[in-house]
Amino acid sequence: MFDGLLLLGQGIGHFLNPQSLFNVVWATLLGLVIGILPGLTATMGVALLVTLTYKMAPDQAILTLMCVYLGAIYGGSRTAILLNIPGTPANAAAALDGHPLALQGKAGLAMGLATTSSTLGTLVGIFFLAIIAPLLSEAALKFGSYEYFWLALFGVVISGQMSGSDTPLKGYIAGILGLLIAMIGMETLHAHQRFTFGIQALGGGIDLIPAMVGAFGFAEILSAMKRRAVAQIAAVNDRVVPTLGEVFRYWRTIIRSGLIGTFVGIIPGVGEDVGSWTSYAAAKRASKHPEEFGKGSQEGLIAAETGDNAVVSAAMIPTLTLALPGSAAAAVLIAAMYIHDIRPGPMLMVENPAFLYQVVAMLLLATLANFIFGLSLTKLFIKVLMVPRERLMAVIYVLCVVGSFAITQRMFDVYVMLCFGIVGFVLREMKYPMAPLVLGIILGDLLDLNLRRGLQLTNGDPSPFFTRPISAVLCLVIVITIIMSVPAVSRRAGAVLKRQMS
């Protein structure tokens, strides 16, 4: 424990210099702007910025990406409150009560409550990141190929289950599509080429960054250009800074939502929007005034914003210890870490134990910056909404092209970006979630490699995948998850559970 505190102190001290603080300031402001502008997501912002951090030192690159990630998730609450348009999908629940508060002339108070609850939610997630991550990392050292195979499959399955908008089936299809894309190129055990169709450029596989920039960046451009222009902005004439009493009268909601967000963040691939909606629903069930939810409930707004921001820091737990992203944006962060020679996973605590606590320090600095800017620059951020969307999309398109080309200086990656952008746009129009697709691409190599390595170790005998204790538990969880996604089964299980509780 004392070693952990010492490393945390060293991590904070490591970033207390002018260069780091400058990066925190501009990256947090950029993240806030990305979150405020409807149509731009945190994942897209992080993916675009990865391409601009190649020349930075690894710790500074991850610091800036972390600030953008946290700032964008928080910043999305601004448009949710003022325009009833969530800046990012994670802020959709905040719009339910934030916008009615703005219509009641309490837009400033709503944004102040969103700021403080976001800060407290992030701090809850950071606390558990510092406590759980070292323990989970130590446990993960006992994992072998068999356990990693099931873990990778679990990440894709649970992501498909939780992020499918209409039905889990669409999430599963998106995840399988991602796994198939990951199979393209030269496999790592025997160097056989797969699914290249004689195209030489596909021999190295699909690079993750152009694929993500396309799926989240170019597809966002196409989606944003299709949507209508934003509505009129609500006026902000009241105070922004809430009193301590206005915040801490809902301390139970804050703790509950922080814990829910942390739990959701630990599950690979689920993401902030699930944390936000789950926290909102739990707060409504536990509230003494559930009839006020959806009509301007301060408790509902606090629950939603606490939950989604707790996910951000908790998502770093599986990201750092298992190399399994806790959200779509965390998936981009994993790619960024690999680019900067940082290997997330169980060996991280062995090879580079200080990095985990440096990430905790990064999140603390980003949270502090969000809190200060969120309360002090409210009226300035509202002016950001007046930027013509057409001009903004042109700039983002240039960044998409330049960023994709900059990795290996070949036009093939630009074509990959454009292809994934069009595919991503079509999938979105058909209500297919993007998170399982990206997670499938990331985890496909892990799944494929460990499946074949495990079979090689046993000369083709698959029984260790089912008989080793941890493997058996993971396999059982996956089977139950898939069975429970069948509507008839879930309805029957819900009815039985309701009878047992009554």
Disulfide bonds with the S-S distance in Angstrom:
none
